[in-house]
Amino acid sequence: MMTPEEATLNSWKDDSAIASLPPITELRERSARFTREIRRRNFLEYVGGGLAILVIAVVAWLVPIDSLRIGAALLAGGVGIALWQLRSRGTPLSPPLNGGQLPILDYQRQELVRQKDVLRSSTIWYLLPLIPGLFVLLGIPFIDPNWPKGDDTLLDQLVRPAFVIVVLVAVYRFNKKAARKLQSEIDEIDALRYS
């Protein structure tokens, strides 16, 4: 029977764990592909958020109703907060330039965990900042006497909030599903490293 010290010494001599890993070029390509996906996702979010802020500002400028302007300002601020949080939380880390298979796997696992956590916590930093502005905008027809009643039926006034809720729930579920996918990739790396 080996002592713990002998087992540790023998594990350093045993290259089977490293030999079972994919080639380093494949690991680097996977890492680079994942980083590109994150950057692409973030870029699309920045463009979409910027367009949303622009549209919100134009609507607030064109419609001379104070409650709408307040709601628009809150919503634009919420979008700005979400984009800022995406930048601070979701920007990918720089991969290791020099390193073997295990440091690249360590980096890849660390980045997968970070991005999984970004997606899992998106309700707090991505969706919640939008709620005050949406609440004000959706409540205007019920509380603002200056809001033009026009042809809005009660059904119309209920469909808008229902649509917003469906979109928010869809974003929530999409992010949770993406986080589960990343967790399966983390599990694959763990299986490679510790098998």
C-alpha positions in Angstrom: 0.0 0.0 0.0 1.3 3.5 -1.0 1.6 6.4 1.4 -0.2 9.7 0.4 3.2 11.2 -0.4 4.0 8.3 -2.8 0.6 8.6 -4.4 1.2 12.3 -5.0 4.6 11.7 -6.4 3.3 9.0 -8.7 0.5 11.2 -9.9 3.0 13.8 -11.1 4.7 11.1 -13.1 1.4 9.8 -14.5 0.6 11.7 -17.7 -2.6 9.8 -18.5 -4.8 12.7 -17.3 -3.1 15.1 -19.7 -2.9 12.5 -22.5 -6.7 12.0 -22.4 -7.4 15.7 -23.0 -8.1 17.0 -26.5 -5.2 18.5 -28.4 -4.2 22.0 -27.3 -5.2 23.5 -30.7 -8.7 22.1 -30.3 -8.9 23.5 -26.8 -7.7 26.9 -27.9 -10.2 26.9 -30.8 -13.1 26.1 -28.4 -12.0 28.8 -26.1 -11.7 31.4 -28.9 -15.1 30.3 -30.3 -16.8 30.8 -26.9 -15.2 34.2 -26.5 -16.4 35.2 -30.0 -20.0 34.1 -29.1 -19.9 36.1 -25.9 -18.6 39.2 -27.7 -21.2 38.8 -30.4 -24.0 38.4 -27.9 -22.9 41.5 -26.0 -22.5 43.5 -29.2 -26.1 42.6 -30.2 -27.3 43.6 -26.8 -25.5 46.9 -26.9 -27.0 47.7 -30.4 -30.4 46.6 -29.3 -30.2 48.6 -26.1 -28.9 51.7 -27.9 -31.8 51.5 -30.4 -34.3 51.0 -27.6 -33.0 54.1 -25.8 -33.2 56.1 -29.1 -36.8 55.0 -29.8 -37.8 55.7 -26.2 -36.2 59.2 -26.4 -38.0 60.0 -29.7 -41.3 58.9 -28.3 -40.8 60.9 -25.1 -39.9 63.9 -27.2 -42.9 63.6 -29.6 -45.6 62.9 -27.0 -46.2 65.8 -24.7 -47.5 63.9 -21.8 -45.5 64.2 -18.6 -46.3 60.8 -17.2 -45.1 59.2 -20.5 -41.9 61.2 -20.4 -41.3 60.1 -16.8 -42.0 56.4 -17.7 -39.8 56.8 -20.8 -36.9 58.3 -18.7 -37.2 55.4 -16.2 -37.3 52.8 -18.9 -34.3 54.3 -20.8 -32.4 54.5 -17.5 -33.3 50.8 -16.9 -31.9 49.9 -20.3 -28.8 51.9 -19.6 -28.3 50.1 -16.3 -28.8 46.7 -17.9 -26.2 47.5 -20.6 -23.7 48.8 -18.0 -24.2 45.7 -16.0 -23.7 43.5 -19.1 -20.5 45.3 -19.7 -19.2 44.9 -16.2 -20.4 41.3 -15.6 -20.4 39.8 -19.1 -17.3 41.0 -20.8 -15.1 37.9 -21.4 -11.8 37.5 -19.7 -8.6 37.4 -21.7 -7.5 33.8 -22.4 -4.1 32.6 -21.3 -1.6 33.3 -24.1 1.0 30.7 -23.0 0.0 27.6 -21.4 -0.7 23.9 -21.8 -3.9 22.0 -21.9 -4.8 22.3 -18.2 -4.4 26.1 -18.0 -6.6 26.5 -21.1 -9.2 24.2 -19.5 -9.0 26.1 -16.3 -9.6 29.4 -18.2 -12.4 27.8 -20.2 -14.1 26.5 -17.1 -13.7 29.8 -15.3 -15.2 31.7 -18.2 -18.1 29.2 -18.5 -18.8 29.6 -14.8 -18.7 33.4 -15.0 -21.1 33.5 -18.0 -23.4 30.9 -16.4 -23.6 33.1 -13.3 -24.3 36.2 -15.5 -27.2 34.4 -17.1 -28.6 33.0 -13.8 -28.5 36.4 -12.2 -29.9 38.3 -15.2 -33.3 38.7 -13.6 -31.7 41.0 -11.0 -29.4 43.1 -13.2 -31.1 42.8 -16.6 -34.9 42.6 -16.1 -35.5 44.4 -12.7 -34.1 47.7 -13.9 -36.7 47.8 -16.6 -39.7 47.2 -14.2 -40.1 50.8 -12.9 -40.3 52.3 -16.4 -42.6 49.6 -17.7 -44.8 49.9 -14.6 -45.2 53.7 -15.2 -45.7 53.3 -19.0 -48.3 50.5 -18.6 -50.1 52.3 -15.8 -50.6 55.6 -17.6 -53.9 54.7 -19.2 -55.3 53.9 -15.8 -54.0 56.8 -13.8 -53.3 59.8 -16.0 -56.3 61.9 -16.8 -54.3 63.6 -19.7 -53.9 60.2 -21.5 -56.1 60.2 -24.6 -58.6 57.5 -24.1 -59.5 57.1 -27.8 -60.5 53.6 -28.9 -58.6 51.8 -26.1 -60.8 49.1 -24.7 -60.2 47.4 -21.4 -59.0 44.4 -23.4 -56.4 46.6 -25.2 -55.3 48.0 -21.9 -54.8 44.4 -20.5 -53.2 43.0 -23.6 -50.2 45.4 -23.4 -49.2 44.4 -19.9 -49.8 40.7 -20.7 -47.5 41.0 -23.7 -44.8 42.7 -21.7 -45.1 40.0 -19.0 -44.8 37.2 -21.7 -41.7 38.9 -23.1 -40.0 39.2 -19.7 -40.8 35.6 -18.8 -39.5 34.5 -22.2 -36.2 36.4 -21.6 -36.0 34.8 -18.1 -36.6 31.3 -19.4 -34.2 31.8 -22.3 -31.4 32.9 -19.9 -32.1 30.0 -17.5 -31.9 27.5 -20.4 -28.6 29.0 -21.7 -27.2 28.8 -18.1 -28.1 25.0 -18.0 -26.3 24.5 -21.3 -23.2 26.2 -19.9 -23.5 24.0 -16.8 -23.4 20.9 -19.0 -20.2 22.3 -20.7 -18.7 22.9 -17.2 -19.6 19.3 -16.3 -17.8 18.0 -19.5 -14.7 19.9 -18.6 -14.8 18.5 -15.1 -15.2 15.0 -16.5 -12.1 15.6 -18.7 -10.0 17.0 -15.9 -10.9 14.5 -13.2 -11.3 11.3 -15.1 
